[in-house]
Amino acid sequence: MTVHVSRLSNGLTVASDRMDSVETVSVGVYVDVGTRHESAETNGVAHILEHMAFKGTTTRNARDIAEQIEAVGGQMNAHTGREQTAYYVKVLKDDLALGVELIADILQNSIFDPEELERERGVILQELGQVEDTPDDVIFDRFGEVAYPGQAVGRPVLGKADIIASLPRQALVDFRDASYAAPRMVLCAAGRLDHDRLLELAAARFAGLAPASRAGVAAANWQGGEYREDDDLEQVHLTLGFPGVSYADPDFWSANVLATVLGGGMSSRLFQEIRERRGLCYAISCWSSSLVDGGHFGIYTGTGADSVAELVPVLAEELRRIAGESPPAAEMTRARAQIRAGLLMGLESTSARMDALGSQILTYGRPLPTEEILARIDAGSADHVAATGRRLFGGAPVLAAIGPLARLETLARIRERLAACAAGRGSGVPGG
């Protein structure tokens, strides 16, 4: 067994996945906090905090941090999500101690220098401006705001410009102190390393973490509805989505197979029917996205102002068809192979294995063996996938669209087209 998990006395989980065939180590800290833990007044604070962690500590300035990791040829980065935030480095195996030290320093000793904060506001506002200028990015933020109105889980991860421009330094301090506690954090590593050595480094560098968290979170409450922004663009950017499944839902893996059959690649139904056969779009994709207490199932496409009139009925018909007829064996085999290949190819990467380890422990409380995941992928039958489609597509839809919308039919009409999908409300098949 290559995966080992331990826990420090303060509650910090330490996990490692040994890979003897590589010369590198990816090590990171995964925190069980993200956008959905913010208040309306501080939307974006988790993302700003992630940026500011690299801008100086009590012992290093921003340039020191960058120079020390690059002096050993390493890489350092972070990302913020709706439910988790991660900070990580990739280094040669002999530089593990430095990697752990740097992460520990930026997480516990960042000073949030006021001058650095003002500069970084400008950087984040530029990042937000790029998203706002890119309809196929911003459409997903509008989708979330409609699906979860007035809720933190539906607010944009990057935050709102007016909040970013004025958020006080103390808000970052308060958010870190309330959220970045040892029981909500996992120090995880994958690569050429020894677990006992990682445990020693963790005990030395993370002993000062708070033993309890004060952060809370409200339950996700999907509403359904629509967002329309009629704009003089070349294309209509459109997202259609439905209430999805949580990580723990029995239909979790069947929903992922369903997404792959529908829009997971060039051989998928939506790509073949809407792009290849009818030429109605350049890009179309489908995905299943989960939360600890919910999720969504979505389809995105970009299409012409005239083509949207034909595309939406065809899309609705494909959803009705897969919900009403179990996918044939060839489609199921192909979809499972895509998911399996993505999982197994990731096992060759220290970064992917580190990411899986940290995310799984925060989500499930334990690392999931590869064999268990593969068995779950294969467990759901074609009938189960169709029943999952009936369950999902029978829920309240969310339509978000930006562009020339004169020929985009109403949400009420789309609901009528999807009515047949509500014939069944769940698969009742366990363990899929």
C-alpha positions in Angstrom: 0.0 0.0 0.0 1.5 3.4 -1.0 -1.0 5.7 0.7 -0.6 6.5 4.4 -2.7 8.8 6.6 -1.9 10.2 10.0 -3.3 12.9 12.2 -1.4 15.4 14.4 -2.7 16.2 18.0 -4.1 19.5 16.8 -6.3 17.7 14.2 -4.2 18.3 11.0 -4.4 15.3 8.7 -1.2 14.3 7.0 -1.4 12.0 4.0 1.1 10.7 1.5 1.2 8.6 -1.7 4.6 7.2 -2.4 5.7 6.9 -6.0 9.1 5.3 -6.3 9.3 5.7 -10.1 9.7 9.5 -10.0 12.3 12.0 -8.7 9.8 14.7 -7.6 7.3 15.4 -4.9 4.1 17.4 -5.1 3.0 18.7 -1.6 0.2 20.9 -0.7 -2.3 21.9 2.0 -6.0 21.5 1.2 -8.4 23.6 3.2 -12.1 22.8 3.7 -13.2 26.3 2.9 -14.1 28.3 -0.2 -16.5 30.8 -1.7 -19.6 29.2 -0.1 -18.1 30.1 3.4 -18.1 33.8 2.6 -20.7 36.4 3.6 -22.4 38.5 0.9 -20.4 41.5 2.1 -17.1 39.6 1.8 -17.6 37.7 -1.5 -14.2 37.1 -3.0 -12.3 37.2 0.3 -11.2 33.5 0.0 -9.7 34.2 -3.4 -8.0 37.5 -2.2 -6.6 35.6 0.7 -5.1 33.0 -1.6 -3.4 35.7 -3.6 -2.1 37.6 -0.5 -0.6 34.4 1.1 2.2 34.8 -1.5 2.8 38.5 -0.8 4.9 38.3 2.3 5.2 36.8 5.8 6.9 37.7 9.0 10.2 36.2 7.6 9.9 36.5 3.8 8.8 39.1 1.4 7.0 38.3 -1.9 10.3 38.2 -3.8 11.9 35.9 -1.2 9.1 33.4 -1.6 9.4 33.4 -5.4 13.2 33.2 -5.4 13.5 30.5 -2.9 11.2 28.1 -4.6 12.7 28.8 -8.1 16.2 28.5 -6.7 15.6 24.8 -6.5 13.7 24.6 -9.8 10.3 24.2 -8.0 6.9 25.5 -8.8 4.4 27.0 -6.4 0.7 27.9 -6.9 -2.8 27.8 -5.4 -6.4 27.7 -6.4 -9.7 28.7 -4.8 -13.0 26.8 -5.3 -16.5 26.9 -3.9 -15.8 24.4 -1.1 -12.0 24.0 -1.0 -8.8 26.1 -1.3 -5.4 24.6 -2.0 -1.8 25.7 -1.8 0.9 23.5 -3.3 4.4 23.1 -4.6 6.2 20.7 -6.8 9.9 20.1 -6.1 12.7 17.6 -6.5 12.5 14.9 -3.8 15.5 16.3 -1.8 13.7 19.6 -1.4 10.6 18.4 0.3 11.5 20.2 3.6 11.7 23.5 1.8 8.4 22.9 0.1 6.6 22.2 3.4 8.3 25.1 5.1 7.2 27.6 2.4 3.6 26.4 2.5 3.5 26.5 6.3 5.0 30.0 6.3 2.5 31.5 3.9 -0.5 29.9 5.6 0.4 30.8 9.1 2.6 33.9 9.0 1.3 36.1 6.1 1.2 39.7 7.2 -1.2 41.0 4.5 0.9 44.2 4.0 -1.4 47.1 3.2 0.7 48.3 0.2 0.8 44.8 -1.2 -2.9 44.4 -0.7 -3.6 47.6 -2.7 -1.4 46.4 -5.6 -3.0 42.9 -5.5 -6.5 44.5 -5.7 -5.5 45.8 -9.1 -4.3 42.4 -10.2 -7.5 40.7 -9.1 -9.6 43.4 -10.7 -7.7 42.8 -14.0 -8.4 39.0 -13.6 -12.1 39.8 -13.0 -12.1 42.1 -16.0 -10.8 39.4 -18.3 -13.6 37.1 -17.2 -16.2 39.8 -17.7 -14.9 40.4 -21.2 -15.2 36.7 -22.0 -18.8 35.6 -22.4 -18.0 31.9 -22.4 -16.4 32.4 -18.9 -18.9 34.9 -17.4 -21.9 32.8 -18.4 -21.0 30.3 -15.7 -21.1 33.0 -13.0 -24.5 34.1 -14.2 -25.7 30.5 -14.2 -24.6 30.1 -10.5 -26.3 33.3 -9.4 -29.6 32.2 -10.9 -29.4 28.6 -9.7 -28.6 29.7 -6.1 -30.0 33.2 -5.8 -28.8 35.1 -2.7 -26.6 32.2 -1.6 -22.9 32.1 -1.1 -22.6 28.9 -3.2 -23.9 30.7 -6.2 -21.7 33.8 -5.9 -18.6 34.1 -8.2 -15.4 32.7 -6.8 -13.5 35.8 -7.9 -15.9 38.0 -6.1 -17.5 41.3 -7.2 -15.5 44.3 -8.3 -16.9 46.8 -5.7 -16.1 44.4 -2.9 -12.6 43.6 -4.1 -11.9 47.3 -4.4 -12.9 48.1 -0.9 -12.5 44.9 1.3 -10.5 45.9 4.4 -7.4 44.1 5.4 -9.1 43.0 8.6 -11.6 40.9 6.6 -8.7 38.7 5.4 -7.4 38.3 8.9 -10.8 37.4 10.2 -11.5 34.9 7.4 -8.2 33.2 7.9 -8.5 33.0 11.6 -12.0 31.7 11.5 -11.4 29.1 8.7 -7.8 28.0 8.6 -7.9 25.6 11.5 -6.1 22.2 11.7 -9.1 20.0 11.6 -10.2 21.5 8.3 -6.8 21.1 6.6 -4.9 18.2 5.0 -1.2 18.3 4.3 -0.8 15.8 1.5 2.1 14.8 -0.8 2.7 12.4 -3.7 6.0 11.3 -5.2 9.3 10.1 -4.0 9.0 10.6 -0.2 8.8 8.9 3.1 5.6 9.3 5.2 7.4 9.4 8.5 9.6 12.2 7.2 6.5 14.2 6.1 4.9 13.6 9.5 8.0 15.0 11.2 8.0 18.1 9.0 4.3 18.6 9.6 4.7 18.4 13.4 7.5 20.9 13.3 5.9 23.4 10.9 2.1 23.2 11.6 2.0 22.9 15.4 0.7 26.4 15.7 -2.5 25.9 13.7 -5.7 26.6 15.6 -7.4 23.4 16.9 -10.9 24.5 16.0 -12.7 26.4 13.2 -15.5 29.0 13.6 -16.5 29.0 9.9 -20.0 27.9 9.0 -21.9 27.2 5.8 -25.5 27.3 4.7 -27.1 24.4 2.8 -27.3 24.8 -1.0 -30.8 25.5 -2.2 -31.3 25.1 -6.0 -34.0 27.4 -7.3 -34.1 27.3 -11.1 -34.8 30.2 -13.4 -33.1 32.2 -16.2 -30.7 34.9 -17.0 -30.8 36.7 -20.4 -28.4 39.4 -21.5 -29.1 40.5 -25.0 -25.8 41.7 -26.4 -24.4 42.5 -29.8 -22.0 39.5 -30.0 -21.1 37.1 -32.8 -22.5 34.2 -30.8 -25.1 33.2 -28.3 -23.3 31.7 -25.3 -25.8 29.4 -23.6 -25.8 27.2 -20.5 -28.7 24.9 -19.6 -28.5 23.1 -16.3 -30.4 21.1 -13.7 -30.1 20.2 -10.0 -27.4 17.6 -9.8 -26.1 15.1 -7.2 -23.8 15.4 -4.2 -20.5 13.5 -3.9 -22.2 10.9 -1.6 -25.3 10.4 -3.8 -25.9 6.9 -5.1 -26.2 8.4 -8.6 -22.9 10.2 -8.5 -21.0 7.9 -10.9 -24.0 7.3 -13.2 -24.3 11.1 -13.5 -20.7 11.3 -14.7 -21.3 8.5 -17.2 -24.4 10.2 -18.4 -22.5 13.5 -18.9 -19.8 11.6 -20.9 -22.3 9.9 -23.1 -24.1 13.1 -23.8 -21.2 15.6 -24.2 -17.9 14.2 -23.0 -16.0 14.2 -26.3 -16.2 14.2 -30.1 -18.0 10.8 -30.1 -20.7 12.0 -27.7 -24.3 12.4 -28.7 -24.5 16.2 -28.5 -21.2 16.7 -30.4 -22.2 14.2 -33.1 -25.8 15.4 -33.6 -25.5 19.1 -33.0 -22.1 19.9 -34.3 -21.2 17.2 -36.8 -24.5 16.3 -38.3 -26.3 19.7 -38.2 -23.4 22.1 -38.0 -25.2 24.3 -35.4 -22.2 25.1 -33.2 -18.4 24.9 -32.9 -18.3 23.8 -29.2 -20.7 21.9 -27.0 -20.0 20.1 -23.8 -21.7 18.5 -20.8 -20.6 17.9 -17.2 -21.7 16.8 -13.8 -20.5 19.0 -10.9 -21.0 18.0 -7.3 -20.9 19.7 -3.9 -21.0 18.0 -0.5 -24.8 18.6 -0.4 -25.9 19.0 -4.0 -24.6 20.0 -7.4 -25.6 20.6 -10.9 -25.7 18.9 -14.3 -24.9 21.3 -17.2 -24.6 21.8 -20.9 -22.7 24.7 -22.5 -22.7 25.7 -26.2 -21.8 28.7 -28.3 -23.9 29.1 -31.4 -25.1 31.7 -34.0 -28.0 34.0 -33.5 -30.1 32.1 -36.1 -28.8 28.6 -35.3 -30.0 28.9 -31.6 -33.6 28.5 -32.8 -32.9 25.0 -34.1 -30.2 24.0 -31.6 -32.3 24.3 -28.4 -35.1 21.9 -29.6 -32.5 19.4 -30.8 -30.7 19.6 -27.4 -34.0 19.1 -25.6 -34.8 16.1 -27.8 -31.4 14.5 -27.0 -32.0 14.9 -23.3 -35.5 13.3 -23.6 -34.1 10.5 -25.7 -31.4 9.5 -23.3 -33.8 9.7 -20.3 -36.3 7.5 -22.1 -34.0 4.9 -23.7 -31.1 3.2 -22.0 -27.8 3.9 -23.9 -26.6 0.9 -26.0 -23.6 -1.1 -24.8 -21.1 0.5 -27.1 -21.9 4.0 -25.7 -21.6 2.8 -22.2 -18.3 1.0 -22.9 -16.9 4.1 -24.5 -18.0 6.5 -21.8 -16.6 4.3 -19.0 -13.4 3.9 -20.9 -13.0 7.7 -21.1 -13.6 8.2 -17.4 -11.3 5.2 -16.5 -8.6 6.5 -18.7 -8.7 10.0 -17.2 -8.4 8.5 -13.8 -5.6 6.1 -14.6 -3.6 8.6 -16.6 -3.7 10.9 -13.6 -2.0 8.3 -11.5 1.2 9.0 -13.5 1.3 12.6 -12.2 2.4 13.5 -8.7 0.3 16.7 -8.9 -2.8 14.8 -9.8 -2.3 12.2 -7.1 -1.7 14.9 -4.5 -4.9 16.7 -5.6 -6.9 13.5 -5.5 -5.6 12.7 -2.0 -6.4 16.1 -0.5 -9.8 16.5 -2.1 -10.9 13.0 -1.2 -10.0 13.3 2.4 -11.8 16.6 2.7 -14.8 15.3 0.9 -15.1 11.7 2.1 -13.0 11.6 5.2 -10.6 9.1 3.6 -8.6 8.4 0.4 -10.6 6.3 -2.1 -8.6 3.3 -3.5 -8.4 3.3 -7.3 -10.0 -0.2 -7.4 -13.0 1.1 -5.5 -13.5 4.0 -7.9 -13.2 1.8 -10.9 -15.8 -0.6 -9.5 -18.2 2.3 -8.9 -17.8 3.5 -12.5 -18.6 0.0 -13.8 -21.4 -0.7 -11.3 -24.2 1.4 -12.9 -26.1 -0.2 -15.7 -27.4 1.5 -18.8 -30.9 1.4 -17.2 -29.4 3.2 -14.2 -27.9 5.9 -16.5 -31.3 6.5 -18.2 -33.1 6.6 -14.8 -30.5 9.2 -13.6 -31.3 11.3 -16.7 -35.0 11.2 -15.8 -34.2 12.3 -12.3 -31.9 15.1 -13.3 -33.8 16.5 -16.3 -37.1 16.4 -14.4 -35.7 19.1 -12.0 -36.2 22.8 -12.3 -33.9 24.0 -15.2 -31.6 27.0 -15.2 -31.0 28.8 -18.5 -28.3 31.4 -18.8 -27.6 33.1 -22.1 -25.6 36.0 -23.4 -25.6 37.3 -27.0 -28.1 38.1 -29.7 -31.1 36.3 -28.2 -34.0 37.3 -30.5 -34.5 33.7 -31.6 -33.9 31.9 -28.3 -37.1 30.5 -27.1 -38.5 31.1 -23.6 -37.7 29.1 -20.6 -41.3 28.1 -20.4 -41.2 26.6 -23.9 -38.0 24.7 -23.0 -39.7 23.4 -19.9 -42.4 22.0 -22.1 -39.9 20.3 -24.3 -38.3 18.7 -21.3 -41.5 17.6 -19.6 -41.1 14.1 -20.8 -37.9 13.8 -18.8 -39.8 13.9 -15.5 -41.4 10.5 -16.1 -39.1 9.0 -13.4 -37.8 10.7 -10.3 -34.8 8.6 -9.5 -33.1 5.3 -10.2 -33.3 3.7 -6.9 -30.1 1.8 -7.8 -27.6 1.9 -4.9 -23.8 2.3 -5.2 -23.6 3.7 -8.7 
